Amino acid sequence: MLLARLSSHNRLKDLHLQYGWDIARTSYIVKATLQIIDRQWSHLLVFDSVRLTPEKLHGFAEVIQQKSQCPLNSVFGFIDGTIRKVARPTRYQKSVYNGWKRMHALKYHAVVTPDGIIAHLFGPIEGRRHDRHLWNESKLMDQLIEHAKGPDGRPLQIYGDPAYGVNRHLLSPFKSYRITHLQKLFNKRMSKVRIVVEWVFKEIVTLFPHLDWFKNQKILLSPLGLQFRVAVILHNAHVCLHRPQIPQYFQRENGRVIPSAGLVEPPTLEEYFHYNLE
């Protein structure tokens, strides 16, 4: 019932006509299932240090270096924010209004690794907020300080757009009107691989069109953040089963399989949902 709700633009009334259950019962089942999945598995969207071992992160960094053809060999994932349009609320309109996109929205950010898995998700927050505010509120830096390191203890980084800045565990493009040729080349090559974080947001709404139907995304009536988090968990399960675009992208370069292609194979369902299966 939850998948039927998320995978189409159906209203609750349409599900009632399709399955014969009354609207209140359908709504209760969907919300209860969302809460169960979120309560049991949402910790996988913080930073799954059990699966993302130093050896695993180092392997991701090797694959990204080979794909981007950059000398940098310490980036294991990519971070970006997404704006999800919502229906104009009857209250708190200014809080969720995004002046840049000129729409009412909620914002999230995510970290994507080369195996296609969303390793971290934070949100929602009000659409008026800046990406840097998401970064600060998410406390992701604390997780990176603790876990983002190679087998030799060397710090590893995630790569984002210029809004995120640069520190020990975070890199972004060079930004200046007087950058050198080599710096421009670095930006271009890293942009080639950073694009995958935008692909993954597209994959989510392709799998679950309900999240993209903004007229039914009503912040005062539906648990929109809960829906999106669960959709990300289900998306990760889909990656485990079907190995979609992103891992295939990192496994090939100019029509040939790169030497470290096996390092970006998505985990099995048992490996990803490991806590209940130990």
DADA-V334993 format. One record per residue. N is the residue number from 1. SS is DSSP state (helix for helix, strand for strand, loop for the rest). PHI is phi as a letter, one per 40 degrees, with the letter a starting at -180 (* if undefined). Layout:
[[N/SS/PHI] [N/SS/PHI]]
This chain:
[[1/loop/*] [2/helix/c] [3/helix/c] [4/helix/c] [5/helix/c] [6/helix/c] [7/loop/c] [8/loop/a] [9/loop/c] [10/loop/c] [11/loop/c] [12/helix/d] [13/helix/c] [14/helix/c] [15/helix/c] [16/helix/c] [17/helix/c] [18/helix/c] [19/helix/b] [20/loop/g] [21/loop/c] [22/loop/c] [23/helix/c] [24/helix/c] [25/helix/c] [26/helix/c] [27/helix/c] [28/helix/c] [29/helix/c] [30/helix/c] [31/helix/c] [32/helix/c] [33/helix/c] [34/helix/d] [35/helix/c] [36/helix/c] [37/helix/c] [38/helix/c] [39/helix/c] [40/helix/c] [41/helix/b] [42/helix/c] [43/helix/c] [44/helix/c] [45/helix/c] [46/loop/c] [47/loop/a] [48/loop/c] [49/loop/c] [50/loop/c] [51/loop/c] [52/loop/c] [53/loop/c] [54/helix/d] [55/helix/c] [56/helix/c] [57/helix/c] [58/helix/c] [59/helix/c] [60/helix/d] [61/helix/c] [62/helix/c] [63/helix/c] [64/helix/c] [65/helix/c] [66/helix/c] [67/helix/c] [68/helix/c] [69/loop/f] [70/loop/b] [71/loop/c] [72/loop/c] [73/loop/b] [74/loop/b] [75/strand/c] [76/strand/b] [77/strand/a] [78/strand/b] [79/strand/b] [80/strand/a] [81/strand/b] [82/strand/b] [83/strand/b] [84/strand/b] [85/strand/c] [86/loop/b] [87/loop/c] [88/loop/c] [89/loop/c] [90/loop/c] [91/loop/b] [92/loop/f] [93/helix/c] [94/helix/c] [95/helix/c] [96/helix/b] [97/strand/c] [98/strand/c] [99/loop/c] [100/loop/c] [101/loop/c] [102/loop/f] [103/strand/a] [104/strand/c] [105/strand/a] [106/strand/b] [107/strand/b] [108/strand/b] [109/strand/b] [110/strand/a] [111/strand/b] [112/strand/b] [113/strand/b] [114/loop/c] [115/loop/c] [116/loop/g] [117/loop/c] [118/strand/c] [119/strand/c] [120/strand/a] [121/strand/b] [122/strand/b] [123/strand/i] [124/strand/c] [125/strand/b] [126/strand/d] [127/loop/c] [128/loop/c] [129/loop/c] [130/loop/c] [131/helix/d] [132/helix/c] [133/helix/c] [134/helix/d] [135/helix/d] [136/helix/c] [137/helix/c] [138/helix/c] [139/loop/f] [140/helix/c] [141/helix/d] [142/helix/c] [143/helix/c] [144/helix/c] [145/helix/d] [146/helix/c] [147/helix/b] [148/loop/c] [149/strand/a] [150/loop/c] [151/loop/d] [152/loop/c] [153/loop/g] [154/loop/c] [155/strand/c] [156/loop/b] [157/strand/b] [158/strand/b] [159/strand/b] [160/strand/b] [161/loop/c] [162/helix/d] [163/helix/c] [164/helix/c] [165/loop/g] [166/loop/b] [167/strand/a] [168/loop/c] [169/loop/b] [170/strand/a] [171/strand/b] [172/strand/a] [173/loop/c] [174/loop/c] [175/loop/b] [176/loop/a] [177/loop/c] [178/loop/b] [179/loop/c] [180/loop/c] [181/helix/c] [182/helix/c] [183/helix/c] [184/helix/c] [185/helix/c] [186/helix/c] [187/helix/d] [188/helix/c] [189/helix/c] [190/helix/c] [191/helix/c] [192/helix/c] [193/helix/c] [194/helix/c] [195/loop/d] [196/helix/c] [197/helix/c] [198/helix/c] [199/helix/d] [200/helix/c] [201/helix/c] [202/helix/c] [203/helix/d] [204/helix/c] [205/helix/c] [206/helix/c] [207/helix/c] [208/loop/b] [209/helix/d] [210/helix/d] [211/helix/c] [212/helix/b] [213/loop/c] [214/helix/c] [215/helix/c] [216/helix/b] [217/loop/c] [218/loop/b] [219/loop/c] [220/loop/c] [221/loop/b] [222/loop/b] [223/loop/c] [224/helix/c] [225/helix/c] [226/helix/c] [227/helix/d] [228/helix/c] [229/helix/c] [230/helix/c] [231/helix/c] [232/helix/c] [233/helix/c] [234/helix/c] [235/helix/c] [236/helix/c] [237/helix/c] [238/helix/c] [239/helix/c] [240/helix/d] [241/helix/c] [242/helix/b] [243/loop/f] [244/loop/c] [245/helix/c] [246/helix/c] [247/helix/c] [248/helix/c] [249/helix/c] [250/helix/c] [251/helix/c] [252/strand/b] [253/strand/a] [254/loop/f] [255/loop/g] [256/strand/b] [257/strand/c] [258/loop/c] [259/loop/d] [260/loop/b] [261/helix/d] [262/helix/c] [263/helix/c] [264/helix/b] [265/loop/c] [266/loop/c] [267/loop/c] [268/loop/c] [269/helix/d] [270/helix/c] [271/helix/c] [272/helix/c] [273/loop/c] [274/loop/c] [275/helix/c] [276/helix/c] [277/helix/b] [278/loop/c]]
